[in-house]
Amino acid sequence: MTWNEDYQRKCTGAAEALKSVSSGDRVWIQSGCGTPSLLVDALVARAPALRNVEVIHMKTLGAADYTRPEYAGHFRHRSLFLGDNVREAVCNGRADYTPIFLSEIEALFESGALPLDVVLMQVSPPDAHGFVSLGTTVDCTLTALRCARTVIAEVNRQMPRTCGETAVHVSRISAVVESDRPLLELVAEPCTELHMRVARNVAALIPDGATLQTGIGGISEAVMHCLAGKRDLGIHTEMCSDGVIDLMESGVINGERKTLHRGKAVTAFVLGTQRLFDFLRENPSFEFRPISYTNDPFIVAQNDRMVAINGALQVDMTGQVCADSLGTRPYSGFGGQIDFIRGAARSKGGVPIIALLSTAREGTLSRIVPVLDPGAGVVTSRADVHYVVTEHGIAYLHGKTLRERAEQLIAIADPRFRANLEDFAVRSHYMERTPAAALNR
């Protein structure tokens, strides 16, 4: 049987394909812009016939109806990184959250600690040799499909073929559901002037020839706008957004001085718009790899001048970083923050950065805090933190005492909160009151 005959034999409708899911199964769903929403909808439609199916994934786009209250007992979601489509269900106890470094997820599948039964994924049409492409999203899916019993693929004519470890032969697929629809998009958060002020401080720490890891959000997008004057930048990251396009087209990002995968923008997935999908299509400048590779701190550290830029919800006076929860309420996940902070710290000339706005809730709440909120999780320990950047400046904490940390963090906090932060630091014996502050009282 030729690969094409095998492929045609496996073509079916979504409802028929999802009959492969049985009660008690664990189902992996490809994430991000690769979310196979056609298959997800068909899975939810099978709810009356299913009990205790565990749905597992990172940040997906689109609806996640399997988390709705009426599907309790039919589905239960296990989140490895929360998106806004599942956050409420996790916070209300209808779904579960697993704190884990992204670099360690695939090892759970391979070791049998978290065995998978079914994979739902979205791929390109096959090439002349019978290989489909995972397109926008390799993430953990390449490893997942190698470990699962059943692999169901939505073969979408609009999914771009991408370069790197993205190829899957049709012989590895159990059922094919063909489609022709636009991919789900994630439009970047608009950059405000505050974002730009933070970004300019971040950009001051980025040398020519640096290799960058960035995320999604206003600060990350603003940083991209501030790099036009840099030279020979590279990319080694878990995800890319639309922000890389202009910098690559202008030659600012060319990877010429990378010490690992020279000339290649290495990523595990993208979160962006159709413009990015078109830019990726058969573009040899990109090299997609599984997250277990892109986020491995020992791999990351092989990039000289590695600059890791990650966000935070709160930073306390000693430098502890909360990035995944609001008090006891899970908000996002560990993601790749520690993977890249530690990798950059061990890189020759590396720059590990935590970047955040100094306030939240329209300036009424300081993100530099005396102590983290009760129940808040520490994603990055104070011993791991090097640079903390806000719109008010740059604090360098690595190797610093508690007194030095408190002084530096107070200096980059919003001025309206500095007196209260200093009062706490003095009462806690982190520091003595500065003479200038004493005279002002």
Secondary structure as UniProt FT lines:
FT   HELIX           3..10
FT   HELIX           14..17
FT   HELIX           18..20
FT   TURN            23..24
FT   STRAND          26..29
FT   TURN            33..34
FT   HELIX           37..45
FT   HELIX           47..49
FT   STRAND          53..57
FT   HELIX           65..67
FT   HELIX           69..71
FT   TURN            72..74
FT   STRAND          75..79
FT   TURN            84..86
FT   HELIX           87..91
FT   TURN            92..93
FT   STRAND          96..97
FT   HELIX           102..104
FT   HELIX           105..111
FT   STRAND          118..123
FT   TURN            128..129
FT   STRAND          131..133
FT   TURN            135..136
FT   TURN            139..140
FT   HELIX           141..147
FT   STRAND          150..156
FT   TURN            157..158
FT   STRAND          167..169
FT   HELIX           170..172
FT   STRAND          175..179
FT   HELIX           193..203
FT   TURN            204..205
FT   TURN            208..209
FT   STRAND          211..213
FT   HELIX           218..225
FT   TURN            228..229
FT   STRAND          233..236
FT   STRAND          239..240
FT   HELIX           243..249
FT   TURN            250..251
FT   TURN            256..257
FT   TURN            262..263
FT   STRAND          265..267
FT   STRAND          269..270
FT   HELIX           274..280
FT   TURN            281..282
FT   TURN            284..285
FT   STRAND          286..288
FT   HELIX           291..294
FT   HELIX           297..300
FT   TURN            301..302
FT   TURN            304..305
FT   STRAND          306..310
FT   STRAND          314..316
FT   TURN            317..318
FT   STRAND          321..322
FT   STRAND          325..326
FT   TURN            327..328
FT   STRAND          329..330
FT   TURN            335..336
FT   HELIX           337..345
FT   TURN            348..349
FT   STRAND          351..355
FT   STRAND          359..360
FT   TURN            361..364
FT   STRAND          365..366
FT   STRAND          368..369
FT   TURN            374..375
FT   TURN            382..384
FT   STRAND          387..390
FT   TURN            391..392
FT   STRAND          393..396
FT   TURN            398..399
FT   HELIX           402..411
FT   HELIX           415..427
FT   TURN            428..429
FT   HELIX           435..439
//
